Amino acid sequence: MTTILRKLLFFMALIVIWEVTYRLNLQFEWMPTRSFPDLLGVLEQLYIGFFGEHKVLLYAIFTSLKRLLVGFALALVIGTCLGILLARYKAVDETLGSLIIALQSIPSIVWLPLAMIWFGRNDMAIIFIIVIGGTWSMALNTRMGFKNVQPLLLRAAKTMGYSGFDLFRKVTFPASIPYALTGARLAWAFNWRALIAAELLATGGLGSTLLLATDFFNMNLVVAIMVIISVIGIIMDQLVFQRVEKRVLTRWGLEKV
């Protein structure tokens, strides 16, 4: 059985269970009547959101992705630079590194009141929250990547005459890419959570649409937004992260071509 067929059967089984649960009205007593989302209703909300007169979901996706991609790019750049500093200088690792570990334990949404005071209720505040959400994981994984470069590789490179920036560019940095890729994946996941949480108190985007759907008790639209976020995550993982990971593993002889 191929992987694609296995996945199709799995999701088809989930859809069947979902629809049967709705049709039989199988829900707990404490759940409000008909609060369980309907599969056909979710599909209807997706159709209206993409092809209806106002195209609410289409514009919400565009707004959210614009904010997310800017914040994600900044988190990657800032996190990578911080990770290199932590790995390169022991004093920075012992001081700034401890602070980053402490900051990582703080949910990014906690920064939202400060962000709105500093930047106002606009895109800058949301992007700030997104950057905070992904920078720390990127920094710590980059640091780990540099710290775990095999000493044998470094000695071999030095024997061949590499030193300084050439050693960094040819050996240290490429060897740390698998760890950086893990950090990027974590940053992407944290950025999505930070984005949706920040948009709950802002205008536009999937988070704001999610809040409106909740206020109007439109659970079908809520699930439709969840489906959209999941599909975007799958596309990003399949088209970007897995391809980069495969190239890196192939480059370092960890996976057959």
Buried (B, 14 or more C-beta within 10 A) or exposed (E): EEEEEEEEEEEEEEEEEBEEBBEEEEBEEEEEEEEBBBBEBBEBBBEBBBEEEEBBBEBBBEBBBBBBEBBBEBBBEBBBBBBBBBBEEEEBBEEBBEEBEEBBEEEBBEBBEEBBEEBEEEBBBBBBBBBBBBBBBBBBBBBBBBEEBEEEBBEEBEEEEBEEEEBBEEBBBBBBBBBBBBBBBBBBBBBBBBBBBBBBBBEBBBBBBBBBBEEEEBBBBBBBBBBBBEEBEEEBBEEBBEEBBEEBBEEEEEEEE
